[in-house]
């Protein structure tokens, strides 16, 4: 497999992550992801100096950076990257350091073995890794709704660490602009009859002071997305 045809594309949506984006990219480059992979960063209209940092640094060959002219949302950033992905598999890795890129090899193994076409890294929320009681309860609640609506059994609907065959990923008819893209990806996979493979991964939620962006309103958007996709 040549550099022109990498096995894996790591998609990194970025919005106002000046303090963490460099470490996030470097940690992906240092992870054990095989001999051929690329990192596709999408700056989603950052206004905190992230864009200038990305443009001002010389990145190694596996890294490509795309820019939105304004903030369009995480979902739009993922679709922008997906259109440019060259890997056989596409994985999502946020730039906020909540997930450990070294866990991505756990997601790749079932794909390589043909066990599944979509693999999720699921979180075991613990006192040192959870954001708050209501954050964990909210995640459990929307996951339960997804299982009820789609007659499935998944353990973490909103995990940000996913790896999917790129060709399959592109067929999912994704429309969500914001964080609800995570629920939409899952809903579209379940609706298409794809059996999602789950592996445990590490996780450390940020605090509000560290830049946590999710709110209760995002939870309502997730529920609306699940129902919209089910009706469709």
Secondary structure, DSSP 8 states (H G I E B T S, - for coil): --GGG-SEEEEEEESS-TTTHHHHHHHHHHS---S-EEEEEEE-S--SSHHHHHHHS---TTEEEEE-SS---HHHHHHHHHHH--SSEEEE--SSSSS-GGGHHHHHHHHHTTS-SEEEEEE---TTT-S-HHHHHHHHHHHHHHHHHHT---S-TT-S-EEEEHHHHTTS-----STTHHHHHHHHHHHTT---EEEEE------TTTT----HHHHHHHHHHHHHHHH-
